[in-house]
Every structure is written in structure tokens, then in C-alpha cells.
Amino acid sequence: MSKTVVITGGTGGIGLHTAIGIARTGARVLVTGRRPDAGAEAVARIQAESGNEDVAFVQGDVSTKAGVAALSDALLAKTDRIDVLVNNAGLMAQERQVNEDGFELDFAVNVVAPYLLTLQLQPALAAAAPSRVLMVTGGKASGPFDPTDLQSEQGFVPLVSYTRTKRACEAMSLALAAELEPARIYLSIVYPGRASTAMTRAMTPRSLPWFLRPAWPVFRILIPTEDGGKSAARASQSSVFAATSETVEGKAGVYIDTNQQVAKLHPTVHDPANQAKVLDAIRG
Ligand SMILES: NC(=O)c1ccc[n+]([C@@H]2O[C@H](COP(=O)([O-])OP(=O)(O)OC[C@H]3O[C@@H](n4cnc5c(N)ncnc54)[C@H](OP(=O)(O)O)[C@@H]3O)[C@@H](O)[C@H]2O)c1
């Protein structure tokens, strides 16, 4: 039986290239996103570039609890087995916004959504066990985690606030990995590395802390404005590796870096007290 792989945010950026890479292995691929037109385009492109026809789009917005629940219902209506769930959809908001659940929007998309979606899809992941869950992280690689002000109430700087939610995602993921392991659902954390995508192209000097703004021209060189998907394709390799490689088979809480190597997260992410703070914030 061919594997079923779900990729959130699989209609653009790094997620689209992850979907192409995984579809090439012959798996059935379900990509999610908010926009049906982008979904249809992505399905056609994934099919054309992979030679695999077994690709479909499932519409859903993961920025609210209700949206995550509706997406998990729509996915479970399509499949009762999920071999790999790639929690790839992410957000770097350019101003502070709060969703209908009262969560700051980066925290909602980068932390609450992957946590809830994984739990809600657990029956399908358990049915395919041994199965895998990937959590796509970002910001400074293996950076330290300070769990005070998780939702940037004391000040919002896009890159700083985004990075904090990605560290929170890592801490949440390690706690969740331990919870899922007895069911043979193995969770890995994946760092793609920099890519030119809708997310990074939306950045401006104001995305950076004030003291880094003079260095904006250097940032712009590091993340080119448009490269035809070249950097996104390269960045997708970590997720493709974590979804398919024997290296992570049967291992919980593994961290895969941008070079597809098993690496270490910062000790503050492993701190159970920090993990508990994130879980408390998610559960309200
Ligand atoms: N780009 C980088 O340099 C970089 C570096 C490190 C880590 N990352 C991480 O890699 C992942 C992918 O990033 P990316 O740069 O490829 O992002 P991107 O280009 O902004 O992602 C686009 C994808 O996410 C979907 N999406 C966005 N918001 C959504 C929402 N609220 N609900 C459902 N789907 C949503 C989009 O489809 P719709 O617009 O149709 O919804 C599209 O499929 C993220 O987790 C990001 O944090 C990126």
C-alpha cells in the first residue's frame, strides 16, 4: 500500500517543493492551504514535476482553533491513514494581530495549529503506525528559548516575535514527541534554512529590531527577492529527508538541520518547565 503524506501549506514556498519531493517517492500526497486556486495550481505542478497523479488539495485555514478542527475533519474524510504529517504552514506577521481565540497570530499558526492538528489527526496517524509527524521550525537555528512573553504582549518585532514562536514550537514538539511515542507515532523537528518565499519576500526593514535595521541590505542579499523557487527547493530537502529517511525511523524528538543532519536543539528548549509554559499557553 502506498503511503499517505499530508503537507500543510503545501501549495507554495517550501511546502510546495516538499510536496514535489515526497510525491516523487510514489506516496499519495495531500496538500493544504487557504486558497483553492493556488491549491489547484499546486496539484497540477506537483503532478507534472513528480510524475505522480495521486495528489489532491484540501482547503483549510490553520489560524484559528475552528479552522484547524475543520481542516482535520476534511482530511479525515479523505483518508483514515496518515503515514506522515508535515506541519509546514507558518507565519511571520508584520504587525501584532489577535485571532478569535485570543491568540497572537504567529503563536496561533506556528504553535497552536501544529499541536492541535497533530492531536486531531492522531487516529489516522495511529492507524498507519509506525508513522511520522514533522514540525517545521525557523528563526535562528538552535537558538535559545525565553518563554516569557510568548505572545509578544510587551512589544512586537516581526522577526523576533516569529522566532520566539518557533522556539515555543520546538519546546511543545519535544513534549508532544514523548506523548506520541508509545503509539509509534514518531515526531521530528525540521529546520529548512533560508528561502525566498511569500513569507520572506514580505519582510521590510521594520521586520528587524531597530539596531539591526542598518544591516537590512545584508539581509536582502541573504534572502534574494525572487529566485524562481531555487532556494525553496533546496530548503525543502530537510523535510523530504525527515519524511522518508531511515535515519529517523522509530526515533522520537529528533532534530534535523538545514544540511539534513541530526543536530541538537538549545538546552532551554529541552527544559520541562519551559515546555510546560508553552503547553499551558496553548491550553489557556
Ligand atoms: N522561508 C524561509 O526562509 C524559512 C526559513 C526557516 C523556516 N521556515 C518555515 O518553513 C515553513 C514554510 O515557510 P515558507 O517560507 O514556505 O512560507 P510561505 O511561502 O509563506 O508559505 C506558504 C504556504 O502556507 C500556506 N498558508 C499560509 N498561511 C496559512 C494559514 N493561515 N492556514 C493554512 N495555510 C496557510 C499558503 O497557502 P495559502 O496562502 O493559500 O493559505 C502556502 O501553501 C514555515 O513554517 C516557515 O516558518 C521558512
The ligand as an ORCA input file, in Angstrom:
! r2SCAN-3c Opt
* xyz 0 1
  N      11.303     30.928      4.051
  C      12.286     30.817      4.936
  O      13.371     31.426      4.806
  C      12.089     29.910      6.128
  C      13.199     29.680      6.967
  C      13.049     28.837      8.066
  C      11.824     28.242      8.299
  N      10.763     28.476      7.503
  C       9.488     27.808      7.800
  O       9.136     26.973      6.694
  C       7.716     26.863      6.603
  C       7.262     27.261      5.198
  O       7.635     28.598      5.018
  P       7.545     29.360      3.627
  O       8.583     30.402      3.698
  O       7.493     28.385      2.530
  O       6.132     30.084      3.823
  P       5.129     30.695      2.779
  O       5.711     30.776      1.433
  O       4.547     31.918      3.380
  O       4.033     29.512      2.897
  C       3.064     29.448      2.058
  C       2.155     28.227      2.315
  O       1.461     28.242      3.578
  C       0.038     28.366      3.348
  N      -0.538     29.147      4.453
  C      -0.153     30.352      4.892
  N      -0.929     30.744      5.916
  C      -1.828     29.756      6.152
  C      -2.905     29.575      7.060
  N      -3.243     30.513      7.955
  N      -3.624     28.430      7.010
  C      -3.315     27.496      6.097
  N      -2.311     27.586      5.214
  C      -1.588     28.722      5.224
  C      -0.004     29.034      1.946
  O      -1.175     28.835      1.219
  P      -2.382     29.902      1.257
  O      -1.774     31.254      1.140
  O      -3.274     29.521      0.127
  O      -3.032     29.664      2.571
  C       1.138     28.293      1.262
  O       0.765     26.973      0.926
  C       7.144     27.769      7.693
  O       6.835     27.010      8.823
  C       8.289     28.723      7.981
  O       8.209     29.265      9.272
  C      10.862     29.304      6.400
*
